Amino acid sequence: MSQVEQSLGAEAPEVAVRTPADAAGGVARAAGVLPGVRIGPALFALALGGFSIGTTEFATMGLLPQISTDLGVSIPVAGHVITTYALGVVVGAPLLTVAAARIDRRVLLLGLMVAFTVGNVLSAFAPSVGWLMAARFAAGLPHGAFFGVGAVVGTAVVGPARRGRAVSTMMAGLTIANVVGVPLSTIVGQHVSWQAAFVVVGVLGLATLGALRRWIPALAAHPEATVRTELRSLRNAQLWIAFAAGAVGFGGMFAVYSYVAPLITDVTGLRAATVPVVLGLFGLGMTVGTVLGGRLADRSVLRTVYGGFAGTAVVLVLIALTGRRPVAAVVSIVLLGVTSQVLGLALQTRLMDVSPSAPSLGAALCHSALNIGNACGAFVGGLVIAAGWGYLAPAWVGAGLTLAGLAVVATIGRAPVSPAAARGLPA
């Protein structure tokens, strides 16, 4: 049995890897790295997928004023477009991952990226806010499953000892999207149309399809992997505790970031042209958080989760207190990118650790949890704004949500997971 299989659950590993070396009767045991696989290009293909998904997920925040004006709705109503995308992630991540338990991982990644591309093209041609919500829901369906399966593929490529860095490398595509993709799509939305921004994302999806087809090896689902074994892992209490902590706590970041464009212009007093710059700086913060979070998670996953929650809560309070001061507000937004990404990466690693018999499902559930936070954060933030409390009020609400998530994981989410419990079996 390979080290990869041992890392992902010795009694019920999720994937068996088909490589030339396997055909010859051997798997790289000592290093835990798949032989015959070009690691750099494979990780680049996964990162490009993260870049495409990150661009479409976060670009909507910068395009809310344009969507609101063009479709004739208020900004809080336009914010429901963010919520429906997040709900698509929540629904699609576990359902698609479980339903595709027996499908080759490479084939599954390609299919998910096709669905993602189609959803974004449909978004570009939506004639009303209702149709746009439906298209964004469809675009969100493959999001979590892609990252969940991609995390397992990345771990198989580099070896289990570097799983945190493997996940962070793939997630780097998402953070770089916030440095490059989101600002550029915002500029396109401001100077051409918000529809053109979604067309650009569709083109990125096609590029990702080409990279995945060229560089990702065939990764056959293990013969023992079934819908039943995937669902059995859901009996694990620690899995749901980590899920609940992420769903509640990550809403804090999205309560603020969903409305970052009007916050920058209406409260901080900066021009609309500076919105892409601030979004790019936020992306730089996320990139730093990805590198930092990967290294910290390899040392201690739980301590990194605690630090991510605590740091995000502190930064949200800073935004509430300094939102009217341009320099302080921008610095606080950048710090929010750092702390939130440390938290998100640590939560994904934790969910993979507590579900070794179904690591794709665990990683996918992380994105479901984070997007429940996305949906709830955007919804609650819109409520307090619509109530007339202003664009700084979501920061206070967000800090409370983040501390609630920390309380969940600190009080009942610390216990180590036994091998039996991780597989959903009686202790």
N, C-alpha and C positions, 0 to 999 in steps of 0.2 A: 504493500500500500504506500502511495506517495505521501510526501509531507503535505502536499496541498490537500489531499483527501483527509489526512489526520487533522489538519487545521479546520476543515469545514465540517467535520463530524465523521468519525471513523466508521460507525455502524451504518450510517445512511448518507454517504456523500452525495451531493447533488449532481455533480458533473463528472463525467469521465472524459478525458481529453484524448482526441484522436490526433496524433502527430506521426511523422515518419518513425520516430524513435519508438513509439508505442507499437507500431506494426512490427518492429524488429524485436519487440519483447521487453522494452525497458522504458522506465520513466526516470527522470532525473531525481534521484532520491536525496543526494547529499545537499544540493543547493536549493531544492524545492522550486526550481525554475524550469519551465517547459522547454525541452530541447527543440531546435529547429524553428523557433519563433523569433522574429525580429522584434525585440522588446520595444525599442524606440518608436518605430512606425506604428506598432499595435497600440501603444499608449497614446500616440498622437491621434489615431483614428477615434479612440474613445474620448479624448479631450476635445476633438472637433465636434463630436456629438454634444458634449457638455456646453461648448461655445454656442452652438445653434440653439439649444434649449434655453440656456441662460439669457441669450439675446431676446428671445420672444417672451420669456417670463417677466423680465424686468423692464423691457422697453415700454410695456404698456403703462407703467407708472409715469414715465416721462412724456407720454403721449396723451395723457388724460385731458388736458385742456383742449387739444385739437379734436379728440374724439367727442368731447362734450359739446363743443361749438358746432361741429359738422353734423352731428346727429340730433342736435337740439334738445339735449338733456342736461341736467345739472351735473357737477363734478361728483357728488356722492352717488348719483345714479350711474354715471360712467364708471365709478369704482366697482360696481357690481360685475363689470367685465373681468376684473382681476379675480373676484370671488369665484366666478364660474370656471375660469381656468384652473384655479386651485381645487375646486370640487372635482374637475376632471382628473386631476392627479390623484386625489384621494380615492376615487372610485377605481380608476384604471390600474393603479400600482399593484394592489393585492390581487384583483380579479385576473388581470392579464398574466401576472407572474404565476399564479396557481394554475390557470388554464393551460399555460404553455410549459408545464413541468417536464414534459417528455420531448420537447422540441429542441433541436440543435441550437446552442446558444448563439452561434453566428447567424443562422437563419432568423432567429427571433429578433436579434438586434436590427437586422435589415428590415424586417417587417414593421417593427416599431418606428423606425425612421421614415418609412414610407407613409405610415399613418400620420406622423408628426408633420411631414411636409404638406400633405393634403389638407390637414386642419388649418395650417397657416395660410395656404393659398385661398381657402374658403373664407378666412377672416378678412382677407384683402378685398373681397367682393361682397361683403355683408351690406345689405341696403338699409338696415335699421339696427338699433341697439339690441333688439331681441335676437335677430339673426346673428349679430356679432357675438352675443353671449353663447349661443349654441355652437358657433364655430370655435370659440375659445375653449369651450368644454371639450369638444372633440380633439383639439390640439393638445389639451392637457392629459388626455387618457394615456398616451404612451410614455409620458415624462418619467414617472417614478419607476416603471418597469425597466426602462432603458438604463437608468442609473443603478438599479438593483442588479440587473444582469451584468452590466458593465463593471460593477465593483467586483463581482466574482471572477469575471474574465481577467481583470487587471491583477487580482490577487494570484490567480493561476499563472499569469505571465511572469510576475516578479518573485513569487514565493511568499509563503505565509508569514515569514519573519518581518517582512516589510509591507504588511497589509495596509497599515495606516498611510504610508507614503504612496502606495499604489492607488488608494482611494483619493488621496489628495492630488495626485497627478491628474486623474480623470476629472476631478472637481475643479482643477485649475482652469479647464476650459470654460467652466461656468463663471469663474471669477474674472478671467480675461475678457469674457463677454461684457462684463460690467465696466471694464476699462476701455474697450474698443467698440464692441458691437452695440451696446446700449446707447452710448453717446452719439455714435454715427447714425443709428436708427432714429434717435430723437431729432438730430439735425435734418435727416431726410423727412421726418414727419412735420417739422416746422417749416421747411422750405419747399417741399413737394406736396406730400400728403401722408397721413397716417397709414393709408392703404399701401402706399409704396414701401413703407417700412416692413410690412408683413410679406410683401413680395420678395424683398431682400432675404428675409428669413427662409422663405421657401427655396431660394437659390442655395442658401447655406445647407439646407436639408439635403439637396441633391448632391452637393459636394461631400457631405458626410457619408452618404450612401456609397459613393465611389471609393472613399477611403476605407470604409468598413469591408467592402467586398474585396479590396486588394490586400489588406494587411491583417485582418482578423482571421485566425485559423478556425477550422471546424472544431467545435467543442460539443461533443455529443452529450446529451442528458444521460445521467447514469440509468442503467436498466431498472434500478429499484426506485427511481424518482417517479412518483405518481401524485395525482391530486390529493390522494388520501395522506401520503407522507407529508406533503406540504401543509395540509390543513392540520395534521396532528401536531405540528410544531407550534400552532397557535394556542395550545393549551398551557404554554409556558407563561407563568404570571409575570416574571421579570421582563419578558418581551412587551407585555401590555403596559407595565409601569413605565418603561422607557418611552413607549409610544405616547402615553398620556402626558408625560413630562414635556416631550417635544411639542405635542399638539397645543398644549396650554402656553408653555413658555415662549415658543417661537412666535406666537401671535404678537408679542410686544414689539419686535422689530418691524413686522409688516404693518402694524397700526400706524407707524410713523412713515415708513418708506413708501407705502402705497400712495401717500399724498405729499411726497417730497417736492414735487414741482410747484404746487401752489404754496407750500410752506416757504420755499426759497424766494418766490416772487412776492407773495402777499404779506409775509411776516418778516422775513429777513431783509426784504427790500432790494434784492438783486434783480437784474434784468433777466428776461426770459432766455436771452442768449447764453447766460451763464449756467443754465440748467444742465446742458450736456457736460460741461466742465465738472460740475459738482458730482454728477453721476459717474463720470470717469474716475474722479478721486475716490468715490465710494468703492468702485471696482478695484482700485489699487489697494484700498484697505482690505477688501475681501481676499485679494491675492496674498497679501501678507498673512492674513488669518489662515488661509489654506496651508501655506508652508509651515507656519507655526503650529497649527492644529495637528497636522500630520505627525510632526516630530513629538509633540506633547502626548498625543494619543498612543504612540508606540511606547512611551514610558509608563503612562497610567491613564487609561481611558476614563475612569470615573472621576479622577481629580481634574481632568481636562473638562469634563462635563460640568462639574461644579464651578470651575473658573470661568467657563463660557457663560453660564447663567448669571453669575455675580457681575462679571464685567459688563454684560449687555444691560443689566438693570441700572448700573451706575451711569453708563453712557446715555441711556434714555432720560434719566433725570437731568443730566447735563444739557441735553437738547431742550428740555422743557424750560430750564433756567436761562439758557444763553441763546435761544432761538432768534432773538431780535438783534443780536450782534453778529455781523457778517462773518468775521474771522472765526470767532468761537463756534458759531453754528456749523460752519463748514468743517472745522476740525472735529467737532463732535460727530458729524455724519460719517466722516472717514473712520473714526474710531468704532462707530457702530458696524461698519463693514468688517473690521478686524474681529471684534468680539463675537459677532453673529456667525461668522464663518468658522471660527474655532469651535463654537458650540455645535453648529450643524454637522461638521465633520466628526466630532467626538460622538455625537448621538448616533450617526450612521455606523460608526465602528462598534459602538456598544450593542446596537441592534443586531449586527452581524455576529458578534461574540455570543449573544444569548440565544441565537438560533443556528447553531452549527450544522444541523441536519437540513436546513433550508436557508442558506445565507442569502440567496437572491431575494427571497421573500422578506427576510429581515431588513436588507438594505432598501428594498422597495417600500416597505412599511415606514421606513424613516422619512421618505419623501411624502408619503401619505400624511404622516404626522406633521411635518413641516408645512404642508399645504393646507391642512386643517387650520394650523396657526395662521397661514396666509389668508385664508378665507375669513376666519374669525377676526383677525386683526384688521383687515380691510373693512369688514362690516362694522365692527365696533368703532373704528376710527371714523367711518362715515357717519355713524349715529351721533357721536359727540360733536362733529362738525356741523351736521344738519340741525342739531339742537342749539346752535349759536355759541358754542364754547370756544370756537376758534381752532386754528390749525396747530396750536401747541398742546391742546388738551389730549390728543392721542398719545403724546409722549408720556404723560402721567398714567394713562390707562395701560400703556405698554409696559411701563416699569412694574406695575402691579401684576400683570400677566406673567412677566418673566420671573418675578419672585415666587409666584405660585408654582411655576414649573420647577424651580429650584427646590421648593419645599417638598414637592412630590418625590423627586429623586433622592433628596437627602434623608427623608424619613422612611420611605419604604422601598427605595430602589437601589440600595447599596449591597444587598445580599449577593454572594457568589452564586452562580448557577451550576447545579449538578448536571452531569451528562444526561441522566435520565430525564430531569425536568426540562432540559433544553430540547429534548426530542419529544416532549409532550407526554412522557410516560410516567406512571406512578413512581414515586421515589422508592 
